[in-house]
Amino acid sequence: MADSAEKKSEKPEKKADHRSGKRPRRRFTRPPVWWPLPACAVLGLAAGGAYGVLKAPEYAATSYVVAVPDDTTEPATALGFAQAYARIATSSSTLAYAQPRAGLTARQLRTQVRAETSPESPMIAITGTSTSPAEAADIANAVADALSLSSNQAAKSTGVQLLLFNQAVAPAEPASPSAAISGAVGTCAGGLLGGLWLLARPGRARRPEGGVAAPAAAPVARPAAEHVAAAPAEEYATLPAQGEPAAAKGKESVR
């Protein structure tokens, strides 16, 4: 009987040992508060790099046209007409002259050509853009020739003539940014967005370090009215009731 009792007493001990041998569960730590900053930077790097790799390179070629005054016209007048001709370089009438040579429609030319000028020089820069270097040069030269022809028709009345100063040549390198530059720009943009998100998110109340409770607030002084209201009722019991005769008051005082 004693042996059976000892065996029974050993069983729960084994179970306890078996339970105690279990490994504790791992607790996952929370990410740091500033995790959106590197995450957005990595996403911007991936997006910018993918854009630079997947997008076809774009080439740009520039042709220059200069406004030349005649003998009866002042140079300042030529400068003003250069500003005016730069504005009509991308107009429908000019592009209609240029589209047969460029091989594109007027709508396509309007999106692939731009004209620029300087307020200090009577020169107009006409730039054509395309995914092909040769096509970019053809667009710039076609629009420059069309602008010269249309403006020279009124040269007798204006006293200013447009001459082709330099023809556009097919570029050797694209004007669009490379994959490395696109990735750098994407990284900067992503980091900026992550920083703005950290600044704009609602703040969280922080607990005191070390688990120390915050000091209790100092007791607020009560006004005089509360002291009066908290006075014991015994003081008011000794006072005579209103309307009681003075003789009764005297007797009570003698007693």
Residue pairs with C-beta under 8 A, 6 or more apart in sequence:
33 198
34 198
36 194
36 197
36 198
37 191
37 194
37 195
37 198
38 194
39 194
40 190
40 191
40 193
40 194
40 197
41 187
41 190
41 191
41 194
42 190
43 190
44 186
44 187
44 188
44 189
44 190
44 191
44 193
45 183
45 186
45 187
45 190
46 186
47 186
47 190
48 182
48 183
48 184
48 185
48 186
48 187
48 189
49 179
49 182
49 183
49 186
51 182
51 186
52 177
52 178
52 179
52 180
52 181
52 182
52 183
53 179
55 176
56 131
57 131
57 174
57 176
58 129
58 130
58 131
58 174
58 175
58 176
59 129
59 130
59 131
59 132
59 133
59 136
59 170
59 171
59 174
59 175
60 127
60 128
60 129
60 136
60 171
60 175
61 127
61 128
61 133
61 136
61 137
61 139
61 140
61 168
61 169
61 170
61 171
62 125
62 126
62 127
62 128
62 140
62 168
63 125
63 126
63 127
63 128
63 140
63 141
63 143
63 144
63 164
63 166
63 167
63 168
64 123
64 124
64 125
64 126
64 144
64 164
64 165
64 166
65 85
65 123
65 124
65 126
65 144
65 147
65 148
65 162
65 163
65 164
65 165
66 82
66 122
66 123
66 124
66 162
66 163
66 165
67 78
67 79
67 81
67 82
67 85
67 122
67 123
67 124
67 160
67 161
67 162
68 78
68 122
68 160
68 161
68 162
68 163
69 75
69 77
69 78
69 159
69 160
69 161
70 155
70 159
70 160
70 161
72 159
73 158
73 159
73 160
75 122
77 159
77 160
78 122
78 160
79 119
79 120
79 121
79 122
81 122
81 158
81 160
82 117
82 121
82 122
82 123
82 124
83 117
83 119
85 124
85 147
85 151
85 162
86 115
86 116
86 117
86 124
87 115
88 94
88 147
89 113
89 115
89 124
89 126
89 143
89 147
90 110
90 113
90 114
90 115
90 143
92 106
93 150
94 143
94 146
94 147
94 150
95 106
95 109
95 110
95 113
95 143
95 146
96 106
97 145
97 146
97 149
97 150
98 109
98 139
98 142
98 143
98 145
98 146
99 105
99 106
99 109
99 142
101 138
101 141
101 142
101 145
101 146
102 109
102 128
102 138
102 139
102 142
102 143
103 135
103 138
104 112
104 139
109 139
109 143
112 128
112 129
112 130
112 136
112 139
113 126
113 127
113 128
113 129
113 139
113 140
113 143
114 126
114 127
114 129
115 124
115 125
115 126
115 127
115 143
116 124
116 125
116 127
117 123
117 124
117 125
123 165
124 147
124 162
126 140
126 143
126 144
126 147
126 168
127 140
128 135
128 136
128 137
128 138
128 139
128 140
128 141
128 142
128 143
128 168
129 136
129 139
129 175
130 136
130 139
133 170
133 171
133 172
134 170
136 168
136 170
136 171
137 168
137 169
137 170
137 171
140 168
141 167
141 168
144 164
144 167
144 168
145 164
147 162
148 162
148 163
148 164
151 158
151 160
151 161
151 162
152 161
152 162
155 161
177 185
208 214
240 248
240 249
240 252
